[in-house]
Amino acid sequence: MNARPEFRQLDVYQNAPDGEKLVATTAPGAPRLPYLNEQSSDNELGEMERPFPDVTTIEVERDGQRHWVMTVAINQSGGRGYVTALVQKNSPTGFVTRLQFQQNLVLAGASIVSVALLYLLFVIFFRRPAQDIASAMTQARNGDLSARATVRRDDELGAIATGFNRMIDDIRSRNEERERLLSQVNSFNDELQVEVERATTELRASNEELFEAQQRLARSERLAAVGQIAASLAHEIGTPLNAISGHLALLARKHPHDQDTRRRVEIINSQIDSVVKSVRSLLARTQRPRPELQPLDLNALIRELLWLVQPTLDAHNISVRVDLDRVLPLVPGDRDSLLQIFLNLTNNSIDAMPKGGRIEITTRLDRVTHSAELLFSDSGVGIQPAAMEHLFEPMWTTKAAGSGFGLTIANEIAIEHGGKIEIVGEQREGAVFRLTLPLHFEMASVLEAVTDAA
């Protein structure tokens, strides 16, 4: 104790059957120094160290200063015990310095090993999985949807990697679905363009056919008007020409030997013949040619009519409802002539419905009369009762811009086909026309035989 001033107290204990016994001490009045082990009261924080095999140390605070408590075990033949010393920590003695150096060295080594171990654990458990996930995210961001994050362990980072892989799978499947839908949309667009082009071509052809049909209708009406005028002119001219011709014949008989008179009478007769031929030629040019009747599907002709006039009906906000008899047989008819009747009726209905409306077309088979019947009705302004008896008269019309020959021509065509067209006067609104046409003679014979058998 005198040689080492840093030693503040020494206690020597001997192991006895009834416990440790204090053998000697340098500070009888001071508190006893304990035997250090893991259960010592100053080792709550685990600061106890063993710098040497039989030496145990711990740092404590006494009287406001830091001290070392050291326990050294004594094993001798005469008995066992231990020596506990209280040594001032900041003493410059070589023993304490070495002890502190060794402790610092051990602490530094333990710290380095702990840091290296922690870094290794961080790299293994955190850095590498995070780098794998980040690399997979970069590949996915660059457009590589086949990127996959490696699932190394079943922990939080493993759950993140698993969730990322599932998300990439969902994105890839949705992207494939989107590409498939885009391909279908492009295919639909191509098909739609083809259909639009086809519909446009058909509509253009339909418009051209409608225009030609309207031109033929207008030409027929003009020819009919010219024919009516020519007929009236022939009638008006024919009467005085007949009188002139009779007087010339009398004059020739009264002067049989007068050569000059006979020559003049012949000249006048030749001019009269020329006038008569001119009038007859004019009448021949204005007369309608006789239709060439052939077996005709009336329902198909109605559908063709609707195809022709559909753009015009749409432009006038007019709807059409058809009720076609599926068992309606063929009728003998001329396609252009019957189509002219239907165009006349359609144009009349359009003029009668300036704000739009509807047209109804019905076909049916009359087994009693062996004829095909067509009803053509509209929701227009209708026809006044006083005007019904004049509808089929030439040059008679209720329209400001009408020619008065449309229904006249329709009536002539119906008569030429062996049928008739008439106005139905019991409708509640609009106008209803009924066209009756005889059946094809072969079908009429079959129906007649079936009717007789029934």
TORKOL-4160 file (C-alpha; in steps of 0.2 Angstrom, whole numbers, padded with zeros to 4 digits, m for minus):
454
<pt num="1" X="0000" Y="0000" Z="0000"/>
<pt num="2" X="0015" Y="0012" Z="0003"/>
<pt num="3" X="0023" Y="0007" Z="m0013"/>
<pt num="4" X="0008" Y="0009" Z="m0024"/>
<pt num="5" X="m0002" Y="0025" Z="m0019"/>
<pt num="6" X="m0015" Y="0021" Z="m0032"/>
<pt num="7" X="m0021" Y="0006" Z="m0021"/>
<pt num="8" X="m0033" Y="0013" Z="m0009"/>
<pt num="9" X="m0038" Y="m0003" Z="0000"/>
<pt num="10" X="m0034" Y="m0021" Z="0000"/>
<pt num="11" X="m0045" Y="m0035" Z="0008"/>
<pt num="12" X="m0040" Y="m0053" Z="0009"/>
<pt num="13" X="m0053" Y="m0066" Z="0011"/>
<pt num="14" X="m0052" Y="m0085" Z="0015"/>
<pt num="15" X="m0065" Y="m0097" Z="0010"/>
<pt num="16" X="m0072" Y="m0106" Z="0025"/>
<pt num="17" X="m0086" Y="m0119" Z="0027"/>
<pt num="18" X="m0098" Y="m0105" Z="0034"/>
<pt num="19" X="m0093" Y="m0093" Z="0020"/>
<pt num="20" X="m0079" Y="m0080" Z="0016"/>
<pt num="21" X="m0069" Y="m0074" Z="0031"/>
<pt num="22" X="m0059" Y="m0058" Z="0031"/>
<pt num="23" X="m0041" Y="m0062" Z="0035"/>
<pt num="24" X="m0033" Y="m0045" Z="0033"/>
<pt num="25" X="m0037" Y="m0027" Z="0027"/>
<pt num="26" X="m0028" Y="m0010" Z="0025"/>
<pt num="27" X="m0044" Y="0000" Z="0029"/>
<pt num="28" X="m0053" Y="m0008" Z="0044"/>
<pt num="29" X="m0066" Y="0006" Z="0045"/>
<pt num="30" X="m0070" Y="0006" Z="0027"/>
<pt num="31" X="m0084" Y="m0004" Z="0018"/>
<pt num="32" X="m0079" Y="m0021" Z="0013"/>
<pt num="33" X="m0074" Y="m0024" Z="m0005"/>
<pt num="34" X="m0084" Y="m0038" Z="m0013"/>
<pt num="35" X="m0079" Y="m0054" Z="m0022"/>
<pt num="36" X="m0083" Y="m0050" Z="m0040"/>
<pt num="37" X="m0093" Y="m0062" Z="m0050"/>
<pt num="38" X="m0108" Y="m0060" Z="m0063"/>
<pt num="39" X="m0120" Y="m0058" Z="m0048"/>
<pt num="40" X="m0111" Y="m0043" Z="m0041"/>
<pt num="41" X="m0122" Y="m0027" Z="m0037"/>
<pt num="42" X="m0111" Y="m0016" Z="m0048"/>
<pt num="43" X="m0112" Y="m0027" Z="m0064"/>
<pt num="44" X="m0130" Y="m0022" Z="m0069"/>
<pt num="45" X="m0124" Y="m0015" Z="m0086"/>
<pt num="46" X="m0112" Y="m0030" Z="m0089"/>
<pt num="47" X="m0096" Y="m0020" Z="m0087"/>
<pt num="48" X="m0086" Y="m0034" Z="m0078"/>
<pt num="49" X="m0071" Y="m0039" Z="m0087"/>
<pt num="50" X="m0058" Y="m0053" Z="m0086"/>
<pt num="51" X="m0041" Y="m0046" Z="m0092"/>
<pt num="52" X="m0032" Y="m0061" Z="m0085"/>
<pt num="53" X="m0037" Y="m0079" Z="m0081"/>
<pt num="54" X="m0039" Y="m0077" Z="m0062"/>
<pt num="55" X="m0042" Y="m0058" Z="m0062"/>
<pt num="56" X="m0059" Y="m0050" Z="m0062"/>
<pt num="57" X="m0061" Y="m0031" Z="m0064"/>
<pt num="58" X="m0076" Y="m0018" Z="m0064"/>
<pt num="59" X="m0076" Y="0001" Z="m0064"/>
<pt num="60" X="m0085" Y="0009" Z="m0049"/>
<pt num="61" X="m0087" Y="0026" Z="m0042"/>
<pt num="62" X="m0081" Y="0030" Z="m0024"/>
<pt num="63" X="m0081" Y="0047" Z="m0016"/>
<pt num="64" X="m0084" Y="0056" Z="m0033"/>
<pt num="65" X="m0069" Y="0047" Z="m0041"/>
<pt num="66" X="m0068" Y="0033" Z="m0053"/>
<pt num="67" X="m0060" Y="0017" Z="m0046"/>
<pt num="68" X="m0056" Y="m0001" Z="m0052"/>
<pt num="69" X="m0062" Y="m0015" Z="m0041"/>
<pt num="70" X="m0050" Y="m0030" Z="m0044"/>
<pt num="71" X="m0052" Y="m0048" Z="m0037"/>
<pt num="72" X="m0038" Y="m0060" Z="m0039"/>
<pt num="73" X="m0042" Y="m0079" Z="m0034"/>
<pt num="74" X="m0029" Y="m0087" Z="m0022"/>
<pt num="75" X="m0027" Y="m0106" Z="m0024"/>
<pt num="76" X="m0014" Y="m0114" Z="m0011"/>
<pt num="77" X="m0012" Y="m0130" Z="m0003"/>
<pt num="78" X="m0016" Y="m0123" Z="0014"/>
<pt num="79" X="m0033" Y="m0116" Z="0007"/>
<pt num="80" X="m0042" Y="m0105" Z="m0005"/>
<pt num="81" X="m0047" Y="m0087" Z="m0005"/>
<pt num="82" X="m0046" Y="m0071" Z="m0014"/>
<pt num="83" X="m0039" Y="m0053" Z="m0013"/>
<pt num="84" X="m0050" Y="m0038" Z="m0018"/>
<pt num="85" X="m0041" Y="m0022" Z="m0021"/>
<pt num="86" X="m0048" Y="m0004" Z="m0024"/>
<pt num="87" X="m0037" Y="0005" Z="m0036"/>
<pt num="88" X="m0039" Y="0023" Z="m0042"/>
<pt num="89" X="m0043" Y="0023" Z="m0061"/>
<pt num="90" X="m0033" Y="0039" Z="m0066"/>
<pt num="91" X="m0017" Y="0034" Z="m0057"/>
<pt num="92" X="m0002" Y="0036" Z="m0069"/>
<pt num="93" X="0005" Y="0020" Z="m0062"/>
<pt num="94" X="0011" Y="0007" Z="m0075"/>
<pt num="95" X="0000" Y="m0007" Z="m0069"/>
<pt num="96" X="m0016" Y="0004" Z="m0071"/>
<pt num="97" X="m0010" Y="0011" Z="m0087"/>
<pt num="98" X="m0007" Y="m0007" Z="m0094"/>
<pt num="99" X="m0024" Y="m0012" Z="m0087"/>
<pt num="100" X="m0033" Y="0003" Z="m0095"/>
<pt num="101" X="m0023" Y="0000" Z="m0112"/>
<pt num="102" X="m0028" Y="m0018" Z="m0112"/>
<pt num="103" X="m0046" Y="m0014" Z="m0108"/>
<pt num="104" X="m0046" Y="0000" Z="m0122"/>
<pt num="105" X="m0038" Y="m0012" Z="m0134"/>
<pt num="106" X="m0051" Y="m0025" Z="m0130"/>
<pt num="107" X="m0065" Y="m0013" Z="m0132"/>
<pt num="108" X="m0058" Y="m0006" Z="m0148"/>
<pt num="109" X="m0056" Y="m0024" Z="m0155"/>
<pt num="110" X="m0073" Y="m0028" Z="m0149"/>
<pt num="111" X="m0080" Y="m0012" Z="m0157"/>
<pt num="112" X="m0071" Y="m0016" Z="m0174"/>
<pt num="113" X="m0077" Y="m0033" Z="m0174"/>
<pt num="114" X="m0095" Y="m0028" Z="m0170"/>
<pt num="115" X="m0095" Y="m0015" Z="m0183"/>
<pt num="116" X="m0088" Y="m0027" Z="m0196"/>
<pt num="117" X="m0100" Y="m0040" Z="m0191"/>
<pt num="118" X="m0114" Y="m0027" Z="m0191"/>
<pt num="119" X="m0109" Y="m0021" Z="m0209"/>
<pt num="120" X="m0108" Y="m0039" Z="m0215"/>
<pt num="121" X="m0125" Y="m0043" Z="m0208"/>
<pt num="122" X="m0131" Y="m0026" Z="m0216"/>
<pt num="123" X="m0124" Y="m0031" Z="m0233"/>
<pt num="124" X="m0131" Y="m0049" Z="m0232"/>
<pt num="125" X="m0148" Y="m0045" Z="m0225"/>
<pt num="126" X="m0152" Y="m0027" Z="m0231"/>
<pt num="127" X="m0140" Y="m0020" Z="m0245"/>
<pt num="128" X="m0140" Y="m0035" Z="m0257"/>
<pt num="129" X="m0159" Y="m0038" Z="m0257"/>
<pt num="130" X="m0162" Y="m0019" Z="m0258"/>
<pt num="131" X="m0150" Y="m0018" Z="m0273"/>
<pt num="132" X="m0159" Y="m0033" Z="m0281"/>
<pt num="133" X="m0176" Y="m0024" Z="m0279"/>
<pt num="134" X="m0169" Y="m0007" Z="m0285"/>
<pt num="135" X="m0161" Y="m0016" Z="m0300"/>
<pt num="136" X="m0177" Y="m0024" Z="m0305"/>
<pt num="137" X="m0186" Y="m0008" Z="m0303"/>
<pt num="138" X="m0174" Y="0001" Z="m0315"/>
<pt num="139" X="m0176" Y="m0013" Z="m0328"/>
<pt num="140" X="m0195" Y="m0011" Z="m0326"/>
<pt num="141" X="m0194" Y="0007" Z="m0328"/>
<pt num="142" X="m0184" Y="0005" Z="m0344"/>
<pt num="143" X="m0198" Y="m0005" Z="m0351"/>
<pt num="144" X="m0192" Y="m0023" Z="m0347"/>
<pt num="145" X="m0208" Y="m0031" Z="m0339"/>
<pt num="146" X="m0199" Y="m0047" Z="m0337"/>
<pt num="147" X="m0188" Y="m0041" Z="m0323"/>
<pt num="148" X="m0189" Y="m0051" Z="m0307"/>
<pt num="149" X="m0183" Y="m0047" Z="m0290"/>
<pt num="150" X="m0174" Y="m0061" Z="m0281"/>
<pt num="151" X="m0183" Y="m0066" Z="m0265"/>
<pt num="152" X="m0169" Y="m0071" Z="m0253"/>
<pt num="153" X="m0178" Y="m0073" Z="m0236"/>
<pt num="154" X="m0195" Y="m0073" Z="m0229"/>
<pt num="155" X="m0194" Y="m0056" Z="m0221"/>
<pt num="156" X="m0199" Y="m0038" Z="m0224"/>
<pt num="157" X="m0188" Y="m0036" Z="m0239"/>
<pt num="158" X="m0193" Y="m0053" Z="m0246"/>
<pt num="159" X="m0211" Y="m0047" Z="m0244"/>
<pt num="160" X="m0207" Y="m0032" Z="m0254"/>
<pt num="161" X="m0198" Y="m0042" Z="m0267"/>
<pt num="162" X="m0213" Y="m0054" Z="m0268"/>
<pt num="163" X="m0225" Y="m0039" Z="m0270"/>
<pt num="164" X="m0215" Y="m0031" Z="m0283"/>
<pt num="165" X="m0214" Y="m0047" Z="m0293"/>
<pt num="166" X="m0233" Y="m0049" Z="m0292"/>
<pt num="167" X="m0235" Y="m0030" Z="m0297"/>
<pt num="168" X="m0224" Y="m0033" Z="m0312"/>
<pt num="169" X="m0234" Y="m0049" Z="m0317"/>
<pt num="170" X="m0250" Y="m0039" Z="m0316"/>
<pt num="171" X="m0243" Y="m0025" Z="m0326"/>
<pt num="172" X="m0237" Y="m0037" Z="m0339"/>
<pt num="173" X="m0253" Y="m0046" Z="m0340"/>
<pt num="174" X="m0263" Y="m0029" Z="m0341"/>
<pt num="175" X="m0250" Y="m0023" Z="m0354"/>
<pt num="176" X="m0253" Y="m0039" Z="m0365"/>
<pt num="177" X="m0272" Y="m0037" Z="m0363"/>
<pt num="178" X="m0270" Y="m0018" Z="m0368"/>
<pt num="179" X="m0260" Y="m0023" Z="m0383"/>
<pt num="180" X="m0273" Y="m0037" Z="m0388"/>
<pt num="181" X="m0287" Y="m0024" Z="m0386"/>
<pt num="182" X="m0277" Y="m0011" Z="m0396"/>
<pt num="183" X="m0275" Y="m0025" Z="m0410"/>
<pt num="184" X="m0293" Y="m0029" Z="m0409"/>
<pt num="185" X="m0298" Y="m0010" Z="m0410"/>
<pt num="186" X="m0286" Y="m0008" Z="m0425"/>
<pt num="187" X="m0294" Y="m0023" Z="m0433"/>
<pt num="188" X="m0311" Y="m0016" Z="m0430"/>
<pt num="189" X="m0306" Y="0001" Z="m0437"/>
<pt num="190" X="m0300" Y="m0007" Z="m0453"/>
<pt num="191" X="m0316" Y="m0017" Z="m0454"/>
<pt num="192" X="m0326" Y="m0002" Z="m0451"/>
<pt num="193" X="m0317" Y="0008" Z="m0464"/>
<pt num="194" X="m0320" Y="m0006" Z="m0476"/>
<pt num="195" X="m0338" Y="m0006" Z="m0472"/>
<pt num="196" X="m0340" Y="0013" Z="m0473"/>
<pt num="197" X="m0331" Y="0012" Z="m0490"/>
<pt num="198" X="m0343" Y="m0002" Z="m0495"/>
<pt num="199" X="m0358" Y="0008" Z="m0488"/>
<pt num="200" X="m0353" Y="0024" Z="m0497"/>
<pt num="201" X="m0351" Y="0015" Z="m0513"/>
<pt num="202" X="m0368" Y="0007" Z="m0512"/>
<pt num="203" X="m0375" Y="0023" Z="m0506"/>
<pt num="204" X="m0367" Y="0032" Z="m0521"/>
<pt num="205" X="m0374" Y="0019" Z="m0533"/>
<pt num="206" X="m0391" Y="0020" Z="m0525"/>
<pt num="207" X="m0391" Y="0039" Z="m0527"/>
<pt num="208" X="m0386" Y="0037" Z="m0545"/>
<pt num="209" X="m0400" Y="0024" Z="m0548"/>
<pt num="210" X="m0413" Y="0035" Z="m0539"/>
<pt num="211" X="m0407" Y="0050" Z="m0549"/>
<pt num="212" X="m0409" Y="0040" Z="m0565"/>
<pt num="213" X="m0426" Y="0034" Z="m0559"/>
<pt num="214" X="m0432" Y="0052" Z="m0555"/>
<pt num="215" X="m0425" Y="0057" Z="m0572"/>
<pt num="216" X="m0435" Y="0043" Z="m0580"/>
<pt num="217" X="m0450" Y="0048" Z="m0570"/>
<pt num="218" X="m0449" Y="0067" Z="m0575"/>
<pt num="219" X="m0446" Y="0062" Z="m0593"/>
<pt num="220" X="m0461" Y="0051" Z="m0593"/>
<pt num="221" X="m0471" Y="0065" Z="m0585"/>
<pt num="222" X="m0465" Y="0077" Z="m0599"/>
<pt num="223" X="m0469" Y="0064" Z="m0612"/>
<pt num="224" X="m0486" Y="0062" Z="m0605"/>
<pt num="225" X="m0489" Y="0080" Z="m0605"/>
<pt num="226" X="m0483" Y="0082" Z="m0622"/>
<pt num="227" X="m0494" Y="0067" Z="m0627"/>
<pt num="228" X="m0509" Y="0075" Z="m0619"/>
<pt num="229" X="m0505" Y="0091" Z="m0628"/>
<pt num="230" X="m0502" Y="0082" Z="m0645"/>
<pt num="231" X="m0518" Y="0072" Z="m0643"/>
<pt num="232" X="m0528" Y="0088" Z="m0640"/>
<pt num="233" X="m0519" Y="0096" Z="m0654"/>
<pt num="234" X="m0523" Y="0082" Z="m0665"/>
<pt num="235" X="m0541" Y="0083" Z="m0660"/>
<pt num="236" X="m0542" Y="0101" Z="m0663"/>
<pt num="237" X="m0532" Y="0100" Z="m0680"/>
<pt num="238" X="m0541" Y="0084" Z="m0686"/>
<pt num="239" X="m0558" Y="0092" Z="m0687"/>
<pt num="240" X="m0555" Y="0107" Z="m0698"/>
<pt num="241" X="m0543" Y="0096" Z="m0709"/>
<pt num="242" X="m0557" Y="0083" Z="m0712"/>
<pt num="243" X="m0568" Y="0098" Z="m0717"/>
<pt num="244" X="m0555" Y="0105" Z="m0728"/>
<pt num="245" X="m0552" Y="0088" Z="m0736"/>
<pt num="246" X="m0571" Y="0086" Z="m0739"/>
<pt num="247" X="m0572" Y="0103" Z="m0748"/>
<pt num="248" X="m0557" Y="0099" Z="m0758"/>
<pt num="249" X="m0565" Y="0083" Z="m0764"/>
<pt num="250" X="m0581" Y="0092" Z="m0769"/>
<pt num="251" X="m0571" Y="0105" Z="m0778"/>
<pt num="252" X="m0561" Y="0092" Z="m0788"/>
<pt num="253" X="m0577" Y="0083" Z="m0793"/>
<pt num="254" X="m0585" Y="0100" Z="m0799"/>
<pt num="255" X="m0570" Y="0104" Z="m0810"/>
<pt num="256" X="m0564" Y="0088" Z="m0817"/>
<pt num="257" X="m0557" Y="0095" Z="m0833"/>
<pt num="258" X="m0549" Y="0111" Z="m0825"/>
<pt num="259" X="m0531" Y="0105" Z="m0824"/>
<pt num="260" X="m0525" Y="0120" Z="m0814"/>
<pt num="261" X="m0539" Y="0117" Z="m0801"/>
<pt num="262" X="m0535" Y="0098" Z="m0800"/>
<pt num="263" X="m0516" Y="0102" Z="m0798"/>
<pt num="264" X="m0519" Y="0115" Z="m0784"/>
<pt num="265" X="m0531" Y="0102" Z="m0775"/>
<pt num="266" X="m0518" Y="0089" Z="m0776"/>
<pt num="267" X="m0505" Y="0101" Z="m0769"/>
<pt num="268" X="m0517" Y="0105" Z="m0754"/>
<pt num="269" X="m0521" Y="0087" Z="m0751"/>
<pt num="270" X="m0503" Y="0082" Z="m0751"/>
<pt num="271" X="m0500" Y="0096" Z="m0738"/>
<pt num="272" X="m0514" Y="0090" Z="m0728"/>
<pt num="273" X="m0507" Y="0072" Z="m0728"/>
<pt num="274" X="m0491" Y="0079" Z="m0723"/>
<pt num="275" X="m0499" Y="0088" Z="m0708"/>
<pt num="276" X="m0508" Y="0072" Z="m0703"/>
<pt num="277" X="m0492" Y="0062" Z="m0704"/>
<pt num="278" X="m0483" Y="0074" Z="m0693"/>
<pt num="279" X="m0497" Y="0074" Z="m0680"/>
<pt num="280" X="m0497" Y="0055" Z="m0680"/>
<pt num="281" X="m0478" Y="0054" Z="m0679"/>
<pt num="282" X="m0479" Y="0066" Z="m0664"/>
<pt num="283" X="m0492" Y="0055" Z="m0656"/>
<pt num="284" X="m0482" Y="0039" Z="m0659"/>
<pt num="285" X="m0466" Y="0047" Z="m0651"/>
<pt num="286" X="m0476" Y="0053" Z="m0635"/>
<pt num="287" X="m0485" Y="0036" Z="m0632"/>
<pt num="288" X="m0478" Y="0025" Z="m0619"/>
<pt num="289" X="m0471" Y="0008" Z="m0626"/>
<pt num="290" X="m0480" Y="m0007" Z="m0620"/>
<pt num="291" X="m0472" Y="m0015" Z="m0605"/>
<pt num="292" X="m0463" Y="m0032" Z="m0607"/>
<pt num="293" X="m0471" Y="m0042" Z="m0593"/>
<pt num="294" X="m0460" Y="m0055" Z="m0584"/>
<pt num="295" X="m0461" Y="m0065" Z="m0568"/>
<pt num="296" X="m0457" Y="m0052" Z="m0554"/>
<pt num="297" X="m0455" Y="m0053" Z="m0535"/>
<pt num="298" X="m0465" Y="m0039" Z="m0529"/>
<pt num="299" X="m0457" Y="m0040" Z="m0511"/>
<pt num="300" X="m0440" Y="m0039" Z="m0519"/>
<pt num="301" X="m0445" Y="m0024" Z="m0529"/>
<pt num="302" X="m0451" Y="m0015" Z="m0513"/>
<pt num="303" X="m0435" Y="m0018" Z="m0504"/>
<pt num="304" X="m0426" Y="m0011" Z="m0519"/>
<pt num="305" X="m0437" Y="0004" Z="m0519"/>
<pt num="306" X="m0433" Y="0007" Z="m0500"/>
<pt num="307" X="m0414" Y="0005" Z="m0504"/>
<pt num="308" X="m0416" Y="0019" Z="m0517"/>
<pt num="309" X="m0426" Y="0031" Z="m0508"/>
<pt num="310" X="m0419" Y="0029" Z="m0490"/>
<pt num="311" X="m0407" Y="0044" Z="m0491"/>
<pt num="312" X="m0421" Y="0055" Z="m0496"/>
<pt num="313" X="m0432" Y="0048" Z="m0483"/>
<pt num="314" X="m0419" Y="0051" Z="m0469"/>
<pt num="315" X="m0416" Y="0069" Z="m0475"/>
<pt num="316" X="m0435" Y="0072" Z="m0473"/>
<pt num="317" X="m0436" Y="0063" Z="m0456"/>
<pt num="318" X="m0448" Y="0050" Z="m0463"/>
<pt num="319" X="m0448" Y="0032" Z="m0456"/>
<pt num="320" X="m0454" Y="0017" Z="m0465"/>
<pt num="321" X="m0462" Y="0001" Z="m0459"/>
<pt num="322" X="m0465" Y="m0014" Z="m0471"/>
<pt num="323" X="m0476" Y="m0029" Z="m0469"/>
<pt num="324" X="m0472" Y="m0041" Z="m0483"/>
<pt num="325" X="m0481" Y="m0057" Z="m0486"/>
<pt num="326" X="m0468" Y="m0070" Z="m0487"/>
<pt num="327" X="m0478" Y="m0082" Z="m0497"/>
<pt num="328" X="m0483" Y="m0069" Z="m0510"/>
<pt num="329" X="m0480" Y="m0077" Z="m0527"/>
<pt num="330" X="m0473" Y="m0069" Z="m0543"/>
<pt num="331" X="m0483" Y="m0057" Z="m0553"/>
<pt num="332" X="m0481" Y="m0053" Z="m0571"/>
<pt num="333" X="m0474" Y="m0036" Z="m0572"/>
<pt num="334" X="m0462" Y="m0024" Z="m0579"/>
<pt num="335" X="m0449" Y="m0019" Z="m0566"/>
<pt num="336" X="m0446" Y="m0001" Z="m0572"/>
<pt num="337" X="m0464" Y="0003" Z="m0574"/>
<pt num="338" X="m0469" Y="m0004" Z="m0557"/>
<pt num="339" X="m0454" Y="0005" Z="m0549"/>
<pt num="340" X="m0461" Y="0021" Z="m0557"/>
<pt num="341" X="m0477" Y="0019" Z="m0549"/>
<pt num="342" X="m0469" Y="0016" Z="m0532"/>
<pt num="343" X="m0458" Y="0032" Z="m0534"/>
<pt num="344" X="m0473" Y="0042" Z="m0539"/>
<pt num="345" X="m0482" Y="0036" Z="m0523"/>
<pt num="346" X="m0466" Y="0039" Z="m0512"/>
<pt num="347" X="m0464" Y="0057" Z="m0519"/>
<pt num="348" X="m0482" Y="0061" Z="m0516"/>
<pt num="349" X="m0480" Y="0055" Z="m0498"/>
<pt num="350" X="m0464" Y="0065" Z="m0496"/>
<pt num="351" X="m0473" Y="0081" Z="m0502"/>
<pt num="352" X="m0487" Y="0078" Z="m0490"/>
<pt num="353" X="m0476" Y="0076" Z="m0475"/>
<pt num="354" X="m0464" Y="0092" Z="m0475"/>
<pt num="355" X="m0461" Y="0090" Z="m0456"/>
<pt num="356" X="m0458" Y="0071" Z="m0457"/>
<pt num="357" X="m0469" Y="0057" Z="m0453"/>
<pt num="358" X="m0470" Y="0038" Z="m0458"/>
<pt num="359" X="m0474" Y="0027" Z="m0472"/>
<pt num="360" X="m0481" Y="0010" Z="m0471"/>
<pt num="361" X="m0480" Y="m0003" Z="m0486"/>
<pt num="362" X="m0490" Y="m0019" Z="m0485"/>
<pt num="363" X="m0491" Y="m0034" Z="m0497"/>
<pt num="364" X="m0503" Y="m0048" Z="m0496"/>
<pt num="365" X="m0510" Y="m0062" Z="m0506"/>
<pt num="366" X="m0528" Y="m0062" Z="m0511"/>
<pt num="367" X="m0533" Y="m0080" Z="m0513"/>
<pt num="368" X="m0551" Y="m0076" Z="m0519"/>
<pt num="369" X="m0546" Y="m0065" Z="m0533"/>
<pt num="370" X="m0529" Y="m0073" Z="m0537"/>
<pt num="371" X="m0520" Y="m0056" Z="m0536"/>
<pt num="372" X="m0507" Y="m0048" Z="m0526"/>
<pt num="373" X="m0512" Y="m0032" Z="m0516"/>
<pt num="374" X="m0500" Y="m0018" Z="m0511"/>
<pt num="375" X="m0506" Y="m0005" Z="m0498"/>
<pt num="376" X="m0496" Y="0011" Z="m0498"/>
<pt num="377" X="m0500" Y="0023" Z="m0484"/>
<pt num="378" X="m0493" Y="0039" Z="m0476"/>
<pt num="379" X="m0496" Y="0050" Z="m0461"/>
<pt num="380" X="m0497" Y="0066" Z="m0471"/>
<pt num="381" X="m0511" Y="0079" Z="m0473"/>
<pt num="382" X="m0522" Y="0067" Z="m0483"/>
<pt num="383" X="m0533" Y="0070" Z="m0498"/>
<pt num="384" X="m0549" Y="0080" Z="m0497"/>
<pt num="385" X="m0565" Y="0070" Z="m0502"/>
<pt num="386" X="m0569" Y="0082" Z="m0516"/>
<pt num="387" X="m0552" Y="0079" Z="m0524"/>
<pt num="388" X="m0552" Y="0060" Z="m0524"/>
<pt num="389" X="m0562" Y="0059" Z="m0540"/>
<pt num="390" X="m0550" Y="0069" Z="m0550"/>
<pt num="391" X="m0534" Y="0061" Z="m0543"/>
<pt num="392" X="m0531" Y="0051" Z="m0559"/>
<pt num="393" X="m0535" Y="0064" Z="m0572"/>
<pt num="394" X="m0521" Y="0071" Z="m0582"/>
<pt num="395" X="m0514" Y="0088" Z="m0578"/>
<pt num="396" X="m0525" Y="0089" Z="m0562"/>
<pt num="397" X="m0515" Y="0092" Z="m0546"/>
<pt num="398" X="m0516" Y="0100" Z="m0529"/>
<pt num="399" X="m0498" Y="0104" Z="m0528"/>
<pt num="400" X="m0491" Y="0121" Z="m0532"/>
<pt num="401" X="m0477" Y="0113" Z="m0542"/>
<pt num="402" X="m0485" Y="0097" Z="m0548"/>
<pt num="403" X="m0487" Y="0092" Z="m0566"/>
<pt num="404" X="m0503" Y="0082" Z="m0563"/>
<pt num="405" X="m0497" Y="0067" Z="m0573"/>
<pt num="406" X="m0489" Y="0056" Z="m0559"/>
<pt num="407" X="m0505" Y="0047" Z="m0553"/>
<pt num="408" X="m0511" Y="0047" Z="m0571"/>
<pt num="409" X="m0495" Y="0038" Z="m0577"/>
<pt num="410" X="m0497" Y="0026" Z="m0562"/>
<pt num="411" X="m0515" Y="0022" Z="m0567"/>
<pt num="412" X="m0510" Y="0019" Z="m0585"/>
<pt num="413" X="m0496" Y="0007" Z="m0579"/>
<pt num="414" X="m0507" Y="m0002" Z="m0568"/>
<pt num="415" X="m0520" Y="m0005" Z="m0582"/>
<pt num="416" X="m0506" Y="m0011" Z="m0594"/>
<pt num="417" X="m0502" Y="m0024" Z="m0581"/>
<pt num="418" X="m0520" Y="m0030" Z="m0580"/>
<pt num="419" X="m0522" Y="m0022" Z="m0562"/>
<pt num="420" X="m0528" Y="m0006" Z="m0555"/>
<pt num="421" X="m0523" Y="0007" Z="m0542"/>
<pt num="422" X="m0536" Y="0016" Z="m0531"/>
<pt num="423" X="m0537" Y="0028" Z="m0516"/>
<pt num="424" X="m0544" Y="0020" Z="m0500"/>
<pt num="425" X="m0556" Y="0033" Z="m0493"/>
<pt num="426" X="m0559" Y="0026" Z="m0475"/>
<pt num="427" X="m0542" Y="0030" Z="m0467"/>
<pt num="428" X="m0541" Y="0041" Z="m0452"/>
<pt num="429" X="m0526" Y="0051" Z="m0457"/>
<pt num="430" X="m0515" Y="0053" Z="m0472"/>
<pt num="431" X="m0518" Y="0044" Z="m0488"/>
<pt num="432" X="m0519" Y="0026" Z="m0493"/>
<pt num="433" X="m0517" Y="0019" Z="m0510"/>
<pt num="434" X="m0520" Y="0001" Z="m0515"/>
<pt num="435" X="m0512" Y="m0007" Z="m0530"/>
<pt num="436" X="m0519" Y="m0024" Z="m0536"/>
<pt num="437" X="m0510" Y="m0034" Z="m0549"/>
<pt num="438" X="m0514" Y="m0051" Z="m0556"/>
<pt num="439" X="m0503" Y="m0066" Z="m0551"/>
<pt num="440" X="m0492" Y="m0075" Z="m0563"/>
<pt num="441" X="m0503" Y="m0086" Z="m0574"/>
<pt num="442" X="m0494" Y="m0102" Z="m0568"/>
<pt num="443" X="m0496" Y="m0098" Z="m0549"/>
<pt num="444" X="m0514" Y="m0092" Z="m0552"/>
<pt num="445" X="m0518" Y="m0109" Z="m0560"/>
<pt num="446" X="m0510" Y="m0118" Z="m0545"/>
<pt num="447" X="m0520" Y="m0107" Z="m0532"/>
<pt num="448" X="m0536" Y="m0110" Z="m0542"/>
<pt num="449" X="m0533" Y="m0128" Z="m0541"/>
<pt num="450" X="m0529" Y="m0127" Z="m0522"/>
<pt num="451" X="m0545" Y="m0117" Z="m0519"/>
<pt num="452" X="m0556" Y="m0129" Z="m0529"/>
<pt num="453" X="m0549" Y="m0143" Z="m0519"/>
<pt num="454" X="m0553" Y="m0135" Z="m0503"/>
